Amino acid sequence: MGAPSTENGGKNALLRALPSIEQLLRRPSLEEKLAAIPRPRAVAALRLAVARVRERLLRGEARPFEDSDVDEALRALATPNLRPVLNATGVVLHTNLGRAPLAPEAVARVAEVARGYSNLEYDLDEGERGSRYAPVVELLTQLTGAEDALVVNNCAGAALLVLATLAAGHEAIVSRGELVEIGGGFRVPDVMKQSGARLVEVGTTNRTRRSDYESALTPDTGVLMKVHRSNFAVVGFTEEVEVKELSALGRARGVPVFVDLGSGALVPLTGEGLTGEPTVPATVAAGADVVAFSGDKLLGGPQAGIIVGRAELIARIKKHPLTRALRIDKMTVAALEATLELYRDGRPEAIPTYRMLTWPVEELRVRAERLLGLLVMKGIKARVAPISGQVGGGAMPLARLPSYACILTVGEPAAFLECLRGARVPVIGRISDGEVVMDVRCLAEEDLGPVADAVGTASQGRHAC
Ligand SMILES: *Cc1c(COP(=O)(O)O)cnc(C)c1O
């Protein structure tokens, strides 16, 4: 019983002894260092340093405040919270890692437009107010075959907006097999509720027929909705109504058909291990009246929810008050326009997502060998092995992308990965069969050096990271 109270006494004494910010600002040993930086930054660093030491004391680590704590806090302040990482997971559209990396053309366009004024909502020919969607509408209609287009913040927002416009206060018919959760709590029934549409479920989890939709149609039906199963698959005894058939039914009964496509490929993706994915042009050609898809999934552009479809319906959607609430900013317009131009020009391979999904596996093997060479030079034990990766981002759930990785021989894989995350440029790897795996699919040539450096540091043990 005596020991804890002595311990607590020691802890309390250390807590009481923590210096004040004023004291630290006057501390001679820190004077030179602090004089070199703006005072507000110095104060922020000292606050952070003291807070961290206090936290450590409360956790039971009995160590007084030291000048080196200020150095650590200054380093922490110099590191942005949001910053680049290297993706060695092999998951191309990794939602946690920011999904689609942008093409250099798109990045350059963003920088150009963001740094000054732009004609975002200004018609330069007429000298009057214009539409912020104008720069991308023509590209989108050309590339998808739809009559008109609109872009909002993301595809979840797009689905909400389309349902609110077409079916608020009315019925929206959806197959039970498509009442999905896309991820991050985005569930079709919840979006439906938020939109004000009344959900009418038809069919069963595995089978839905045209007659199910047909018998659910009433004069109060606002929309027939189809949700692409982008992040899971139903196999076995299954049946679904294709867009073409559903659209024919909708046309016959005068009810619009809305397809939430999610993944949004503009061109067919053919590469080793990829599975078929309905493209936007094919969905439009099949007769869908409105199609929504993401800008930063298979399209490989900025985060956005793209809505294309029949002009009269898009005009109604544009007028809905939610459109203003969900509107995109100039950086998104810039990045999207530049990305769509690459598709228009027949250069999809200039888009990182497209390129990473379609790498020839032999090229990946060569890259893994190159990484291995760098690792061996640092004395790290590793080998190159074939491995299977994923598309990610809720697209092509069954696709297994044949890739190559460097498999590292390390003691504690979880601790090793933690160390890699702490690198100057954090490296995100994964564990497979108890081993640390560095998949090279999402690493560019110039990333290999920094990855090898991070692995080198991590292999020197905990004290090094
Ligand atoms: C991913 C996805 C969404 C959500 O798209 P975000 O752009 O992430 O908002 C919606 N619907 C489907 C079918 C999806 O796959």
Ligand as a Chemical Component Dictionary entry (heavy atoms), coordinates in Angstrom:
data_LIG
# 
_chem_comp.id                   LIG 
_chem_comp.type                 NON-POLYMER 
_chem_comp.pdbx_formal_charge   0 
_chem_comp.three_letter_code    LIG 
# 
loop_
_chem_comp_atom.comp_id 
_chem_comp_atom.atom_id 
_chem_comp_atom.alt_atom_id 
_chem_comp_atom.type_symbol 
_chem_comp_atom.charge 
_chem_comp_atom.model_Cartn_x 
_chem_comp_atom.model_Cartn_y 
_chem_comp_atom.model_Cartn_z 
_chem_comp_atom.pdbx_ordinal 
LIG C1 C1 C 0 -18.652 4.514 -53.366 1  
LIG C2 C2 C 0 -20.085 4.544 -53.643 2  
LIG C3 C3 C 0 -20.869 5.622 -53.248 3  
LIG C4 C4 C 0 -20.280 6.764 -52.476 4  
LIG O1 O1 O 0 -19.400 7.494 -53.265 5  
LIG P1 P1 P 0 -18.510 8.664 -52.601 6  
LIG O2 O2 O 0 -17.947 9.380 -53.784 7  
LIG O3 O3 O 0 -17.504 7.971 -51.774 8  
LIG O4 O4 O 0 -19.426 9.503 -51.810 9  
LIG C5 C5 C 0 -22.198 5.595 -53.544 10 
LIG N1 N1 N 0 -22.757 4.575 -54.205 11 
LIG C6 C6 C 0 -22.041 3.517 -54.626 12 
LIG C7 C7 C 0 -22.722 2.403 -55.358 13 
LIG C8 C8 C 0 -20.673 3.468 -54.363 14 
LIG O5 O5 O 0 -19.943 2.436 -54.772 15 
# 
loop_
_chem_comp_bond.comp_id 
_chem_comp_bond.atom_id_1 
_chem_comp_bond.atom_id_2 
_chem_comp_bond.value_order 
_chem_comp_bond.pdbx_ordinal 
LIG C1 C2 SING 1  
LIG C2 C3 SING 2  
LIG C2 C8 DOUB 3  
LIG C3 C4 SING 4  
LIG C3 C5 DOUB 5  
LIG C4 O1 SING 6  
LIG O1 P1 SING 7  
LIG P1 O2 DOUB 8  
LIG P1 O3 SING 9  
LIG P1 O4 SING 10 
LIG C5 N1 SING 11 
LIG N1 C6 DOUB 12 
LIG C6 C7 SING 13 
LIG C6 C8 SING 14 
LIG C8 O5 SING 15 
# 
